[in-house]
């Protein structure tokens, strides 16, 4: 039995050639070419360093702008909220006019529709103002910077693969890997796209 013979041999014979861990996709038919895991690992760390520097530049360049935007947004929100409150007061008075008989049912419905429409438009402006704000992105990036610094400061070759994975997973959501050519001259010819938990 060939399998039994192979197993018997491998029980006391080991290969003298050094082996390098390789990143290989296990999906059938995948066209991605594998790479030495150490090269991919180093590329991930290099990319994180680049992202860290980009984030720091963003914070430095936009901190003043963000503060101005926060102030402007707060002022705009105050105006919108006051207008919404004014329309709600009009709605309350409208109900009083209906109850006292000053307004007919038809006139009440007509005026109420206009007020409801105005309130709806104001609420939409409020949501749009919040959606277009850069402050949320700014604070998320600001929060992410020390987390990336922590990972880079503590990531080293003495960690076990599990510890490395846990450290990277604390900030990384997904990593996309792409390599089309293999061979000696294409070892580092691969692309990575890293998505952080931001």
C-alpha positions in Angstrom: 0.0 0.0 0.0 1.6 3.2 -1.2 -0.1 5.4 1.4 1.1 3.2 4.2 4.6 3.3 2.9 4.5 7.1 2.6 3.2 7.5 6.1 5.9 5.1 7.4 8.7 7.2 5.7 7.4 10.5 6.9 7.4 9.2 10.5 11.2 9.2 10.7 12.4 11.2 7.6 12.1 15.0 7.4 12.8 17.3 4.5 16.0 19.2 4.8 14.8 22.1 2.5 13.5 25.1 4.5 9.9 25.9 3.9 8.3 29.3 3.7 4.7 29.8 4.7 2.7 30.8 1.7 -0.6 32.7 1.2 -2.7 30.6 -1.1 -6.4 31.0 -1.9 -8.3 27.7 -1.3 -11.2 28.6 -3.6 -11.4 26.3 -6.6 -10.5 28.0 -9.8 -9.2 31.2 -8.2 -6.8 33.0 -10.5 -4.9 34.7 -7.7 -1.2 33.7 -7.5 0.2 32.8 -4.0 2.8 34.9 -2.2 5.3 34.3 0.7 3.3 35.0 3.8 6.1 37.1 5.3 5.9 39.5 2.3 2.2 39.9 2.6 2.6 40.4 6.4 5.2 43.2 5.8 3.0 44.8 3.2 0.1 44.9 5.6 2.3 46.7 8.2 3.7 49.1 5.6 0.1 49.9 4.4 -1.0 50.5 8.0 1.9 52.9 8.5 0.9 54.8 5.3 -2.7 55.0 6.5 -1.6 56.2 9.9 0.3 59.1 8.3 -2.6 59.9 6.0 -5.0 60.0 9.0 -2.6 62.3 11.0 -2.3 64.6 8.0 -6.1 64.7 7.7 -6.5 65.6 11.3 -3.9 68.3 11.2 -5.4 69.8 8.0 -9.0 69.6 8.9 -9.1 70.2 12.7 -9.7 74.0 12.3 -12.2 73.4 9.4 -14.1 70.8 11.4 -14.4 73.1 14.4 -15.8 75.8 12.1 -18.2 73.3 10.6 -19.4 72.2 14.0 -20.1 75.8 15.0 -21.9 76.4 11.7 -24.0 73.2 11.9 -25.0 74.0 15.5 -26.2 77.4 14.5 -28.1 76.0 11.5 -29.7 73.2 13.6 -30.8 75.8 16.2 -32.6 77.8 13.5 -34.2 74.7 12.0 -35.4 73.5 15.5 -36.8 76.9 16.2 -38.7 76.9 12.9 -40.0 73.4 13.6 -41.2 74.5 17.1 -42.9 77.5 15.5 -44.8 75.3 13.0 -45.9 73.0 15.8 -47.3 76.0 17.7 -49.2 77.0 14.6 -50.6 73.5 14.5 -51.8 73.7 18.1 -53.5 77.1 17.4 -55.0 75.5 14.3 -56.7 72.9 16.5 -58.0 75.6 18.8 -59.5 77.5 15.8 -61.2 74.3 14.7 -62.6 73.5 18.2 -63.9 77.1 18.6 -65.7 76.9 15.2 -63.6 79.7 13.7 -62.2 77.3 11.1 -64.3 74.9 9.1 -63.2 71.2 8.8 -62.1 71.8 5.2 -60.1 74.9 6.0 -58.4 73.1 9.0 -57.4 70.2 6.7 -56.0 72.6 4.1 -53.9 74.6 6.6 -52.8 71.5 8.5 -51.4 70.0 5.3 -49.4 73.1 4.6 -47.9 73.1 8.1 -47.2 69.3 8.0 -45.4 69.8 4.7 -43.3 72.6 6.2 -42.4 70.5 9.2 -41.5 67.6 6.9 -39.2 69.8 4.8 -37.5 71.2 7.9 -36.9 67.6 9.2 -35.4 66.7 5.8 -33.0 69.7 6.0 -32.0 68.6 9.4 -31.2 65.1 8.3 -29.3 66.4 5.2 -27.2 68.7 7.4 -26.2 65.8 9.6 -25.5 63.5 6.6 -23.3 66.0 4.9 -21.3 66.7 8.0 -17.6 65.7 8.1 -17.4 65.8 11.8 -18.5 62.1 12.3 -15.7 61.0 9.9 -13.2 63.3 11.6 -13.9 61.9 15.1 -13.8 58.3 13.8 -10.4 58.9 12.2 -9.2 60.7 15.4 -10.3 57.7 17.4 -8.6 55.2 15.0 -5.1 56.8 15.1 -4.1 55.6 18.6 -5.5 52.1 17.8 -3.3 51.8 14.7 -0.3 53.1 16.7 -1.0 50.5 19.4 -1.0 47.7 16.8 2.2 48.8 15.1 4.0 49.3 18.4 3.1 45.8 19.7 3.3 43.8 16.5 6.5 41.8 16.4 8.0 38.4 15.3 7.9 37.0 18.9 4.1 36.9 18.8 2.3 33.7 17.9 0.2 33.6 14.6 -2.9 33.7 16.8 -1.7 36.8 18.7 -0.8 38.5 15.5 -4.2 37.7 14.0 -6.0 39.0 17.1 -3.9 42.2 17.1 -4.6 42.9 13.4 -8.3 42.0 13.7 -8.7 44.6 16.4 -8.5 47.3 13.7 -8.9 45.6 10.4 -12.3 44.6 8.9 -11.2 43.1 5.6 -8.1 42.8 3.4 -8.3 42.3 -0.3 -5.4 40.6 -2.0 -4.7 40.5 -5.7 -1.7 39.0 -7.6 -1.8 38.0 -11.3 1.8 36.9 -12.0 4.1 34.5 -10.2 7.8 33.7 -10.4 11.1 34.9 -9.0 10.8 38.5 -10.4 7.2 38.9 -9.3 7.4 38.0 -5.6 6.2 41.3 -4.4 4.1 42.1 -7.3 0.8 41.9 -5.5 -1.8 44.5 -4.3 -3.5 44.9 -0.9 -6.6 46.9 -0.1 -7.2 47.2 3.7 -10.5 48.2 5.2 -10.4 49.3 8.8 -13.1 49.1 11.4 -13.8 52.8 11.2 
